[in-house]
Amino acid sequence: MIRFGLLIGILIFPALAWSSPMELEGNFKQGGLIFGKTDPKANVIFEGKPVRVAKSGRFVFGFGRDFKDTATLIVELPTGEMERRVLRIEKRNYPTERLTGLPPSKVTPSEKFLKRIRKENGEIARLRAIDTEEEWYLSGWQWPAVGRVSGVYGSQRILNDIPKRPHFGLDVAAPVGTPILASTDGMVAMVEEDLFYTGGTVMIDHGHGLVSVYSHLSKLDVAPGEFVTQGTKIGEMGKTGRATGPHLDWRLNWFKERLDPELLLGPMPKN
């Protein structure tokens, strides 16, 4: 089930005679996802950019790992009325790990591999730009695998004194072959057996710019264009790609914003 955090919002305009046209709930912190609802014919603008509003009036947006302290959200109604809110975003502290004495190939890929990485990243970026009108995300969110949480969102490694990109996912470690389940209803957008960093990879579109990524799989059980419901087995855990042991790297994106999927979850299920 979706777990919502505390709603924190500041109404900038004085209270008007009409009721607020906008409802918001979610995690108002870095990595958080927000669920909104307004008049289906309203225009919603987040940080100066339009946000898709469904026929139901629902919309979503999110805050990345290093999102600033505030964000501006505007709703323009068909009547000409407007509400503007400045949202306060909670800052988070992320763990850092320093490793030294590693072979250079483990820190910086060769030019040969960089060309492959750029090509793969280009396709991933294209899929993260999907803006589907369906509201598949309304099925809620569940743990895609049962195991030990071995890596958390936002953490960062410094390898041979070189800061690497932060970890934007949630890692779950378990034996090879552990079932990987779709966390949420959606359409399978990518199925790749051997990406450089993520190995066996599945990407699922949940609508409104929400795309989840499941990495390091040893077996893939779905195909691009296949619709999956929450709990459907999509593959099996592995250690493919740049992984030192069997685990699932699970990520959730809202377009370019990388979100923390753990904020949407309850406790880890028992075996």
C-alpha positions in Angstrom: 0.0 0.0 0.0 1.1 3.6 -0.5 2.5 5.1 2.6 2.2 8.9 2.8 4.3 11.3 4.8 3.2 14.6 6.4 1.7 17.2 4.1 3.6 20.4 4.3 2.6 23.3 2.2 2.3 27.1 2.5 -0.4 29.0 0.8 1.1 32.3 -0.4 -2.1 34.1 -1.4 -4.6 35.1 1.3 -7.5 32.8 1.9 -10.2 33.3 -0.7 -14.0 32.7 -0.6 -13.7 29.6 -2.8 -12.3 26.3 -1.4 -8.8 25.3 -2.4 -8.8 23.6 -5.9 -5.8 21.4 -5.0 -5.2 18.5 -2.6 -1.7 17.1 -2.0 -0.3 14.1 -0.1 3.0 12.4 0.0 6.5 12.7 1.3 7.7 16.4 1.2 11.4 15.5 1.5 14.2 14.9 -0.9 13.4 11.7 -2.8 9.7 12.0 -2.1 6.8 11.5 -4.5 3.7 13.7 -4.2 0.1 12.7 -5.3 -2.2 15.6 -6.1 -5.8 16.2 -7.2 -7.5 19.2 -8.6 -10.1 20.2 -11.3 -9.6 17.9 -14.3 -9.6 21.0 -16.5 -7.0 22.9 -14.5 -3.5 23.7 -15.5 -0.8 22.5 -13.0 2.6 24.0 -13.1 5.5 22.7 -11.0 8.7 24.7 -10.9 7.6 26.5 -14.1 6.9 23.4 -16.1 3.4 21.9 -16.9 2.3 18.7 -15.2 0.0 16.2 -16.8 -3.5 16.2 -15.2 -5.6 13.1 -15.7 -9.3 13.1 -16.5 -9.8 12.2 -12.8 -8.0 15.4 -11.8 -5.0 13.4 -10.4 -1.4 14.4 -11.0 2.0 13.5 -9.6 5.4 15.1 -9.1 8.6 14.4 -7.1 11.7 15.7 -5.6 15.2 14.3 -6.5 18.0 13.4 -4.1 19.5 16.9 -3.9 16.3 19.0 -4.5 16.4 22.5 -3.1 14.6 23.6 0.1 11.4 24.9 -1.6 9.4 24.3 -4.8 6.6 26.4 -6.4 3.3 24.7 -7.4 0.6 26.7 -9.3 -2.9 25.6 -10.2 -4.8 27.6 -12.8 -8.6 26.9 -12.9 -10.7 27.2 -16.1 -12.6 30.1 -14.2 -9.3 32.1 -14.1 -8.8 31.6 -10.4 -5.3 30.6 -9.3 -3.7 29.1 -6.3 0.1 29.3 -5.7 1.9 27.3 -3.1 5.5 27.3 -2.0 6.3 23.8 -0.7 8.9 23.2 1.9 11.2 20.3 1.1 12.9 18.4 3.9 16.7 18.0 3.5 18.2 14.6 4.1 21.6 13.3 5.1 23.1 10.5 3.1 25.7 7.9 4.1 29.1 8.0 2.4 31.6 5.1 2.0 35.3 5.6 1.1 37.2 2.8 -0.6 40.9 3.0 -1.7 43.4 0.8 -3.4 41.0 -0.3 -6.2 42.2 -1.2 -9.7 41.7 1.8 -12.0 39.3 -0.3 -14.2 37.0 -0.6 -11.2 36.8 3.2 -10.8 36.8 4.6 -14.4 35.7 2.5 -17.4 37.8 2.5 -20.5 36.9 4.6 -23.6 35.7 1.4 -25.2 33.1 0.8 -22.5 32.3 4.5 -22.2 30.9 4.5 -25.8 28.7 1.5 -24.8 27.6 3.2 -21.6 26.7 6.5 -23.4 24.6 4.5 -25.9 22.8 2.6 -23.2 22.2 5.7 -21.1 20.7 7.4 -24.1 18.0 4.7 -24.5 17.3 4.7 -20.7 16.9 8.5 -20.8 14.5 8.2 -23.7 12.3 5.8 -21.7 12.4 7.9 -18.6 10.8 10.7 -20.7 7.7 8.7 -21.3 4.6 10.6 -20.3 1.7 8.1 -20.4 -1.8 9.3 -19.5 -2.7 6.0 -17.8 -2.9 6.0 -14.0 -1.4 2.5 -13.4 0.5 3.8 -10.4 -2.8 3.9 -8.5 -2.4 0.1 -7.8 0.0 1.1 -5.0 3.6 -0.1 -4.3 4.9 -3.3 -2.8 8.4 -4.7 -2.2 9.6 -6.3 -5.4 11.8 -8.9 -3.6 12.2 -10.3 -0.1 15.7 -10.1 1.4 18.2 -8.0 3.3 18.3 -4.2 2.5 21.9 -3.9 1.4 21.9 -0.4 -0.1 19.9 2.7 0.4 18.8 5.6 -1.7 21.1 8.6 -1.8 24.3 6.9 -0.5 27.6 7.7 -2.2 31.0 6.0 -2.6 34.3 7.7 -3.0 36.6 5.3 -4.9 40.4 6.0 -4.8 39.5 9.6 -3.7 37.1 10.0 -6.7 33.5 10.8 -5.7 31.2 8.6 -7.8 27.6 9.2 -8.7 25.2 8.7 -5.7 23.2 5.5 -5.5 19.7 6.3 -6.7 18.1 3.0 -5.8 17.1 0.6 -3.1 19.1 -2.6 -2.9 17.7 -5.9 -1.7 20.2 -8.8 -1.3 19.1 -12.5 -1.5 20.2 -15.7 -3.3 20.4 -15.9 -7.1 17.0 -17.0 -8.4 14.9 -15.2 -5.8 11.7 -14.0 -7.6 11.5 -10.4 -8.6 7.9 -9.0 -8.7 6.4 -6.0 -10.3 6.0 -3.4 -7.5 3.1 -1.7 -9.3 0.8 -2.1 -12.3 2.4 -0.9 -15.6 3.6 -1.5 -19.1 7.0 -3.1 -19.6 9.1 -0.5 -21.5 12.5 -2.2 -21.6 13.9 -5.7 -21.2 17.7 -6.1 -21.6 19.8 -9.0 -20.7 23.2 -7.4 -20.5 23.6 -3.6 -19.9 27.0 -2.6 -18.8 26.2 -1.3 -15.3 22.8 -3.0 -14.6 23.1 -6.3 -16.4 19.7 -7.9 -16.8 17.3 -5.0 -16.6 13.5 -4.4 -16.7 11.9 -1.0 -16.9 8.2 -0.5 -16.3 6.1 2.5 -17.1 3.5 3.3 -14.4 2.0 6.4 -16.1 2.5 10.2 -15.6 6.2 10.0 -15.9 6.7 7.3 -13.2 9.1 4.6 -14.4 10.6 1.9 -12.2 13.9 0.0 -12.9 14.9 -3.5 -11.8 18.6 -4.3 -12.3 21.1 -7.2 -12.0 18.5 -9.9 -12.9 19.7 -13.4 -13.8 16.5 -14.2 -15.6 13.9 -12.1 -17.4 10.3 -13.3 -17.6 8.6 -10.4 -19.4 8.8 -8.7 -22.8 8.5 -5.1 -24.0 4.9 -4.0 -24.4 3.6 -6.5 -21.9 1.2 -5.2 -19.3 2.0 -6.5 -15.8 -0.1 -6.2 -12.6 1.3 -5.7 -9.1 3.0 -8.9 -7.9 3.6 -10.4 -11.3 6.9 -12.2 -11.5 9.1 -10.3 -14.0 12.4 -12.1 -13.4 14.9 -13.6 -10.9 17.6 -12.0 -8.8 21.2 -12.2 -10.0 24.5 -10.5 -10.0 24.8 -9.4 -13.6 26.4 -6.2 -14.7 28.5 -4.3 -12.2 27.5 -6.2 -9.2 29.7 -7.8 -6.5 27.0 -10.1 -5.3 23.4 -11.2 -6.0 20.9 -8.4 -5.3 18.2 -6.3 -6.8 18.8 -2.6 -7.5 15.3 -1.1 -7.6 14.8 2.5 -8.7 11.8 4.8 -9.3 12.0 7.9 -11.5 9.6 10.8 -12.2 11.1 11.9 -15.5 14.6 13.2 -14.6 13.9 13.2 -10.8 15.2 10.1 -9.1 13.0 9.2 -6.2 13.3 7.0 -3.1 11.0 4.0 -3.5 11.4 3.0 0.1 9.4 6.0 1.1 6.3 4.4 -0.5 6.6 1.1 1.4 5.8 -0.5 4.6 8.0 -3.1 6.5 9.8 -5.7 4.5 7.6 -8.8 4.1 8.6 -12.0 5.9 9.7 -15.0 3.9 
